[in-house]
Amino acid sequence: MGAMLDGSWTGETFAPATPTDIGTIEAAIVERLRSQINSIEIIHYPDRPETWRLTHRVGAAMVMYKGATYGERIDTAAVIQERTLEFEVAILMRDLGWSVGGSASGLNPGAYAIIEAVRGALTGYAIAGCRKMYPTREKFVERDKQGGVWTYALSFAVATIAIEQAATNDFPLFIKGVALDEGGLTAITVGASAYVFDQSGKIQLPHQNIFALIITAAGGAQLIQGTDFETDRVQGIVSIIAGGAASVGETVQIAYAYAEQATAESGDSQPIN
């Protein structure tokens, strides 16, 4: 028996804290495939696959999120991690690609041709806020003998950064800092703000001792440390690398974390001598 609602449900709008949520990335993948391949149907994986049927005369490709892995925490106060998401593209085709002893199938592409087309469309594709996509594996799944459909699966990875939505302003007991005589540092996270590369291709951040940095270009793409820019972490200076994606005069969004020396504080915010 299904759940009973107290009133009519009019739907819910989800506004992600960042543009790199699962739904946004999957939608970008679907649109990318649709813009590059027009010979088959391209859709999100259906909620009820047991009721879905292949009706396109050539075939279909279905995109589905498979999961993610997380890297080590970069920060000790705010939670900052690399997040690598995996998406699978299931390819269902009525034709394999050729008959024994014959050439590639007539006017319609076969499974082999679509596999290569999907791989080419997504390899190196950069979604806003993410690094370039890359393939991880492809495999034969099955052949439906009754329907005569060949099924293959291609998996792709896309890496982005996962950051906690808001840094905690106050911490209990000794979590907020450690004693200066122990060389202690406390981490402070600064949310994304707009900065402009000056005529020398540099940005001076308001803080020094930078140890985690994310830069997003105007178009939404994430700039890459060591390729697009380099950081003088001690002085808090970001510099353009020649030949990279960043340019003089460009406005970018920068979120970062920096380290600050602090005395230890007890739970009632009184310094400990």
Buried (B, 14 or more C-beta within 10 A) or exposed (E): EEEEEEEEEEEEEEEEEBBBBEEBBBBBBBEBBBEBBEBBBBBBBEEEEEEBEBEBEBBBBBBBBEEBEEEEEBBBBBBBBBBBBBBBBBBBBBBBBEEEEEEEBEEBBBBBBBBEBBBEBBEEBBBBBBBBBEBBEBEEEEEEEEEEBBBBBBBBBBBBBBBBEEBEEEEEEBBBBBBEEEEBBBBBBBEBEEBEBEEEBBBEBEEBBBBBBBBBBEEBBBBBBEEBBBBBBEEBBBBBBEEBBBEEEBEBBBBBBBBEEBBBBEEEEEEEE
